Amino acid sequence: MANRWINTLKDKDVTPEDMFLNRRQIMGGALAGVGLAGMGSSVSAAPEGLEPNSYEEITSYNNYYEFGTGKDDPARYAGKLTTTPWTVQIDGMVDNPGEFAFEDIMKAMTIEERIYKFRCVEAWSMVVPWNGFELADLLNMAGVQSGAKYVAFETALRPDEMPGVAYPVLDWPYVEGLRLDEAMHPLTIMATGIYGKDIPNQNGAPLRLVVPWKYGFKSIKSVVKITLTDKQPATSWNKANAREYGFYSNVNPEVDHPRWSQASERLIGGGLFSKRVPTLMFNGYEGEVAGLYEGMDLAKDI
Ligand code: MTE
């Protein structure tokens, strides 16, 4: 089934050439979606009115609590985060554990453009043209062992560079997790760019998870550690409030947040004219991912 949120790179979406100086971010861009079973050339454009948000919108309205809880705090303060050098530790139930330099990961991975809808649990959404690689490719490189069932992720913790971690808003470092089949799903990417430019610090430089059918808080930023495990990992928001934030946190218009409805969402952009639109099951990716949850009660396993 064609996915309305995955876009092939079209002329009108291509940003000016000078934005593409960083070639590593666009290699394979025209092949967006190719890895998706049964999709191939049937990928379709985002529907009218849901063009990608502007670079300005995507990079100035953020959640990155390590830099403060205001939407404009990350853009204001995340510049302090040192992203070079950067390494990602991959450990746990893998054949090839190690500390991998970001540059080496980039050399080994194929960067594609993926235009995804991004739905925050706070009931706002954007459409983001990410550049990145499939998490499955990285995990396959690490060699996932047969007993592994989950993947745990961890964000950098740098009190000197992150003013927000002085406050106990969350139990730092920010941690997240996925079931292994979710992590291996071709829609799950590690994003390294936006609009063909290196991903800005406020969006999770130099690499962050993007799981488009789940609420945005699952998409952990500035990842320094990936651990394969046979136990369901603890996740930051679940630790903070298990009743409100489950391990799965799949976008679901039928299961409200205890304090607000999830039936609709506000599309960021357009200022006063920002629209409210109905929220779609699995954020519009139901055809691709519903099978992962067969037999589960999605009202219970939130
Ligand atoms: N990752 C870390 N490390 N810290 C955070 O505070 N916020 C999450 C997620 N990843 C967060 C994080 C939430 S709530 C959302 S909605 C998205 O990042 C926001 O991503 P964006 O700023 O790129 O839109």
Boltz pocket constraint, residues with backbone or C-beta under 6 A from the ligand:
constraints:
  - pocket:
      binder: B
      contacts: [[A, 58], [A, 61], [A, 62], [A, 63], [A, 64], [A, 65], [A, 66], [A, 119], [A, 120], [A, 121], [A, 155], [A, 174], [A, 202], [A, 203], [A, 204], [A, 215], [A, 216], [A, 217], [A, 218], [A, 219], [A, 220], [A, 221], [A, 222]]
      max_distance: 6.0
